Amino acid sequence: MKSSGDLPSVPEMPGQSGEPVFNEPWEASAFAIAVSLNQAGLFEWTEWVELLSKEIKQAEASHGSVDNASGQYYHTWFRCT
């Protein structure tokens, strides 16, 4: 058994460093909408993740990278909900 000193370091959880988790308030709203729809039983989370992955791949193929500087990342979320 490894001692705790032998464990690899893991990245901090979002928000632990004091930096905002979302760049804009509407991004938090997009996340909350997706979580709420999942909790209401409208889709399974794994199903949504698969659809989001496909949307991101399609967007990358069409437009290059899907970054969040222009909000592209969360716009793909809205197409999936």
C-alpha positions in Angstrom: 0.0 0.0 0.0 1.3 3.4 -0.9 1.6 6.1 1.6 -0.1 9.4 1.0 3.2 10.9 0.1 3.4 8.6 -2.9 0.2 9.8 -4.5 0.4 11.8 -7.7 -0.7 15.4 -7.5 -4.0 16.1 -8.9 -5.2 19.4 -10.3 -7.3 21.7 -8.2 -11.1 21.6 -8.5 -12.5 24.6 -10.4 -12.9 27.6 -8.2 -10.4 26.4 -5.6 -7.7 28.8 -6.8 -10.1 31.8 -6.4 -10.4 32.2 -10.1 -14.0 32.3 -11.5 -15.2 29.0 -12.8 -17.1 30.7 -15.6 -16.0 33.7 -17.7 -19.4 35.3 -17.9 -22.6 34.9 -15.9 -24.5 33.5 -18.9 -22.0 30.6 -19.0 -23.1 29.6 -15.5 -26.7 29.9 -16.7 -26.0 27.6 -19.6 -24.5 25.0 -17.3 -27.4 25.4 -14.9 -29.9 24.8 -17.7 -28.2 21.6 -18.8 -28.1 20.3 -15.2 -31.7 21.2 -14.6 -32.9 19.5 -17.8 -30.9 16.4 -16.8 -32.4 16.4 -13.2 -35.9 16.8 -14.7 -35.2 13.5 -16.5 -35.3 14.9 -20.0 -32.0 13.3 -20.9 -29.3 11.1 -19.4 -26.0 13.0 -18.7 -23.9 10.5 -20.7 -26.3 10.9 -23.7 -25.8 14.7 -23.5 -22.0 14.4 -23.2 -21.9 12.2 -26.3 -24.0 14.7 -28.2 -21.9 17.7 -27.0 -18.7 15.8 -28.0 -20.1 15.3 -31.5 -21.2 19.0 -31.7 -17.7 20.2 -30.7 -16.0 17.9 -33.2 -18.3 19.2 -36.0 -17.7 22.8 -35.0 -13.9 22.2 -35.0 -14.1 20.6 -38.4 -16.0 23.6 -39.7 -14.4 26.5 -37.8 -11.2 25.3 -36.3 -10.8 25.2 -32.5 -13.9 25.7 -30.3 -12.6 28.1 -27.7 -14.6 30.1 -25.2 -13.1 33.4 -26.0 -16.0 34.1 -28.3 -18.5 31.9 -26.4 -18.3 29.1 -29.0 -18.0 26.4 -26.4 -21.2 27.2 -24.6 -23.1 27.9 -27.9 -22.5 24.2 -28.6 -24.1 23.5 -25.3 -27.3 25.3 -26.3 -27.4 23.2 -29.5 -27.4 20.1 -27.4 -30.2 21.1 -24.9 
